[in-house]
Amino acid sequence: MKFEDKIQQFMVQLDQEELEQGTKDKYKKNIIAYIDMFKIQDIEEITKDNLIKYKSYLEANYKPATINNKLIIINKFLKFVDLQKYTLKLIRVQRKTNLENAMSNVDYERVIRFAKRLNKNKMLLIIRTLAETGIRIEELKYITVEAVKKGTEQVYNKKKIRTIIINKALCKNLKKYCKEKGITKGIIFHGRNKDKALSKSYIWQELQYISGQARVNKKKAHAHSMRHLFAKEYLKQNNNDIFTLADLLGHTSLETVKIYAKRSLAEQRKSLVNMYK
């Protein structure tokens, strides 16, 4: 059977798995990259030899995490076409035990302070919302006028539903912002299309600019860094309650949450220095 037909069938299966469009596009792109590299036209032309060569190419051009993502996609496709015997081994990656590119409280306060100084009120509230609710950037669409009135909202993401809590102080500031901007319903942080939240690229660019002005390492200036900050602060204030944190973040695995309980490399060094003073 021709590759094009099998890919189409594979995409139908991904539809049935209810994967997001961006994920499905990534699967298709990676499979086609492998096909194009060896000019494969039929399933029979898939061999262990060209798969190993493809893996070698990835190892020479990508970081381990990216390589494994691409191999997982290829392996899933190989299983779909009944070629499990050709699946490739993933690269062993040592699990990181710290969050070097997560903002500290000091970084966060500087960014907040400079957002005010630069009159970036919208970004100030976006940063606060991300850091005080622990939501992912794509979940900003759930921060609506209606949600702020309730103080809670149900979020559906990654095939899971969870409840997020918007604290009273943040609610008060969001209500004030809505009143000033004449926002009476729907998504608060919307773009030109009021039914869609601001783009990730816009928020990233604004964060980069504000962090640059605040002299905060730009590697830490990303939306997910606020989620890391929320997690670490929650554990600090709630006796390392990883079970509740897992619910708040929407994580099924506690192992994923445990990383937030670990100290950063800088914190580890500081604690060792203090031991021998």
Residue pairs with C-beta under 8 A, 6 or more apart in sequence:
1 42
1 43
2 41
2 42
2 43
3 35
3 40
3 41
3 42
3 43
6 43
6 80
6 81
7 28
7 31
7 32
9 80
10 27
10 31
10 77
10 80
10 81
11 24
11 27
11 28
13 80
14 23
14 24
14 27
15 24
18 159
19 27
26 73
27 73
27 76
27 77
30 70
30 73
30 74
31 73
31 74
31 77
34 40
34 51
34 54
34 74
37 50
37 54
37 57
38 45
38 50
38 53
38 54
40 46
40 50
43 81
43 83
46 78
46 81
46 83
46 86
47 86
48 85
48 86
51 74
51 78
51 86
51 88
52 88
54 74
55 67
55 71
55 88
58 66
58 67
58 70
58 71
59 67
59 91
62 70
64 91
64 93
65 93
67 91
68 90
68 91
68 93
71 88
71 90
71 91
72 90
74 88
75 87
75 88
78 84
78 86
78 87
79 87
96 259
97 259
97 262
98 259
98 262
98 263
98 264
98 265
98 267
98 268
99 228
99 232
99 259
99 260
99 262
99 264
100 264
100 265
100 266
101 217
101 219
101 220
101 222
101 225
102 220
102 225
102 228
102 229
102 232
102 264
103 111
103 216
103 220
103 221
103 225
103 226
103 228
103 229
104 229
105 229
105 233
107 216
107 217
107 220
108 127
108 131
108 226
108 229
110 214
110 215
110 216
111 127
111 207
111 210
111 211
111 214
111 216
111 221
112 124
112 127
112 128
113 214
114 210
114 213
114 214
115 121
115 123
115 124
115 127
115 210
116 124
117 213
118 210
118 213
120 206
120 210
121 177
122 177
122 189
123 203
123 206
123 207
123 210
125 173
125 174
125 177
125 189
126 140
126 189
126 198
126 203
127 207
127 210
127 226
128 170
128 173
129 135
129 140
129 143
129 166
129 170
129 174
129 189
130 137
130 140
130 223
130 226
130 227
130 230
131 226
131 229
131 230
132 166
132 167
132 170
132 230
133 143
133 164
133 165
133 166
133 170
133 230
134 164
134 227
134 230
134 231
134 234
134 248
134 249
135 142
135 143
135 155
135 164
135 227
136 157
136 223
136 224
136 227
137 200
137 203
137 223
137 224
138 157
138 197
138 200
139 155
139 157
139 164
140 187
140 189
140 197
140 198
141 187
141 196
141 197
142 153
142 154
142 155
142 164
143 153
143 166
143 174
143 187
143 188
143 189
144 153
144 185
144 186
144 187
144 188
145 178
145 183
145 184
145 185
145 186
145 188
146 153
146 185
146 186
147 153
147 166
148 166
148 171
148 174
148 175
148 178
148 188
151 165
151 166
151 167
151 168
151 171
152 163
152 164
152 165
152 166
153 163
153 164
153 166
154 161
154 162
154 163
154 164
155 161
155 162
155 163
155 164
155 250
157 250
158 250
160 250
160 252
162 247
162 248
162 249
162 250
164 248
165 248
166 174
174 188
177 183
177 188
178 184
178 188
186 194
186 195
187 194
187 195
187 196
187 197
189 197
189 198
190 196
190 197
190 198
191 197
191 198
191 199
191 202
200 223
203 223
204 222
204 223
207 221
207 222
207 223
208 218
208 221
210 221
211 217
211 218
211 220
211 221
212 218
212 221
227 249
228 260
231 245
231 249
231 257
231 260
232 260
234 241
234 244
234 245
234 248
235 241
235 242
235 245
235 260
235 261
238 244
238 245
240 261
242 254
242 257
242 258
242 260
242 261
243 254
245 257
245 260
246 252
246 253
246 254
246 256
246 257
249 257
251 257
263 271
